[in-house]
Amino acid sequence: VQLQASGGGLVQAGNSLRLSCAASGRAFSSYAMGWFRQAPGKEREFVAAISWNGDGTYYADSMKGRFTISRDNAKNTVYLQMNSLKPEDTAVYYCAARQPGWATYHTWGQGTLVTVSS
């Protein structure tokens, strides 16, 4: 599978943005998907994840209530809706795929930059 993230940009604090991650390949619907981010000078951190069928969603504590992960297996796409954005949300956001039974994500997208101005 190959992943292509998009939807990043420059937004003011308090506004919203929706990221998309389009996947190629028929195996997408069997993969768990995740979003991660890396801010300048910081390590990459987990943002959110979703199970293969969308029934399970998981969030980092700082994103709960503001971010929503979802997926559309018919479109081979996973989304990250980000609301009430803060300057500290500024980062490159990456989507990633994880095969069933794997503990780690094996395929990563190229990243999309989100910049939140104060």
Residue, then its C-alpha position, 0 to 999 in steps of 0.5 A: v500500500q502507498l499513502q498520500a496525505s493532504g489537506g495541510g495548510l495555514v490556519q488561525a488558532g481556533n479554526s478547523l482543518r481536515l486532513s486526508c490520507a489516500a491509500s492505493g491497493r486493495a488491502f487498505s480495508s484490512y489495515a489499522m490506520g494512524w496519524f502521527r505528527q512531528a513538530p520542529g525540533k521534536e520527536r514524532e508523536f502519536v495523534a490518533a488511530i482507527s481500526w480496520n473497520g472503524d469501530g475502534t478509535y484511539y487518541a492521544d490525550s491532548m487531542k481528545g475532544r478536538f480531533t476525530i479520526s475516521r475512514d471510508n474504506a470504499k474510498n481507501t481514505v482515512y481522515l483527521q478532522m482537527n477542530s479548535l486548533k492551537p499554535e502547538d498543533t503546528a507540525v508535519y502530520y503523517c498517516a501510517a498503516r499497520q497490518p493485522g497482528w503487527a505491533t508497529y506501523h509499516t507504511w508511512g505517507q509523505g506528510t502534510l504541513v499544518t501551521v496554526s497561527s496565533 
